[in-house]
Amino acid sequence: MASEIDYYELLEVERTADDKTLKSAYRRLAMRFHPDKNPGCAESEARFKAISEAYDCLKDPQKRAAYDQYGHAAFQQGMGGGPRGGHADFGDIGDIFETIFGSAFGGGGGRRQPRRGADLRYDMEISLDEAFHGKDTQIEVEVAVQCEPCGGSGSQPGTGRRACGTCHGHGKVRSQQGFFMVERPCLQCHGHGEVIEQPCRECRGEGRVDAMQKLEVSIPPGVDNGTRIRLSGKGEAGPAGAPSGDLYIFLHIRPHPVFQREGTVLAARVPISFTLAALGGSIEIPGLDGEMISVDVPAGIQSGRQLRKRGAGMPVLQGKGRGELVVEIQVETPTRLSARQKELLREFQETETGDECPESSGFFDRLKNVWSDLTE
């Protein structure tokens, strides 16, 4: 009955009926023709099945769109019928959906193309000096490479491939599921449409084998933690001769005993004597480039003061110039003094007026004032 009577006529609705109208009509008719209400009535049972079939189709937007355009032929294998006023010869519902909606719903697409090899990751640790200068080095990684005996084809030399007997070279197989013909990749040939007559003995038909590979890596000056270097085509070889993926090298920089780094800025905490801090002068710091960096220290400098030296930091990656060197001064109080040094310091202490260290004398003056206020 469902193949002869229009679904809309079965549900007694217009072709423009919305979902709510369809649902209401189905419930009304289903209650009317339900076998439990019409025991022993073959006609009511057949009508109930036809109504259910019609509603199952029209409540689904995709099925309804196919039915509206092609009628019952949309759900018949072979597609002998066609839309009103013409003839359609489609292989299955997947082809219909592809015609209506595009390849997102349909089969099509032909055989599955060999997939590209996977990208790989390699973590490399380098020193801050190597990050400063850059380096050329060699790494060794285990990776799937193209099989040499078969050239990546997977076939024993002198043999080839033949069309898959299961899918007949299409790469896909079809099966009926309810109203639909479902299309899936062929399990025999994995969607390629071809099978190997005699698999290569070396790679067993895969077209690639695992091997240790030595690769040259050039690290440019100025790299930082997390810098990624891409080696194109040095990743995993693709199956059946497909292109190889890429190898990505992620750099990690070991801590340095003197310098800390922030982008192109190098920072160092430098202790100086209290006499140098008082009198001023200069200090020299060995740079990562092997040259001594001279930094002027102003007289009276305090701990925590930062001095900057332009052009003495890290190189700019793939650019010109260098960043800054930031020197944080730490004034060191002597812990071991000779008798003569103690004598000189006592002499200095006797000559102090309080103006030599205005910050400390000012602090104690403020403290005296606070104490006076509390005792009044």
PyMOL commands that set and color helices and strands:
alter all, ss='L'
color gray80, all
select helices_A, chain A and resi 7-11+19-33+42-58+61-75+93-101+128-133+239-241+274-279+339-350+358-375
alter helices_A, ss='H'
color red, helices_A
select strands_A, chain A and resi 120-126+135-146+161-163+172-177+180-185+194-196+208-219+228-231+247-253+260-262+265-273+281-286+292-297+306-309+325-332
alter strands_A, ss='S'
color yellow, strands_A
deselect
rebuild
show_as cartoon
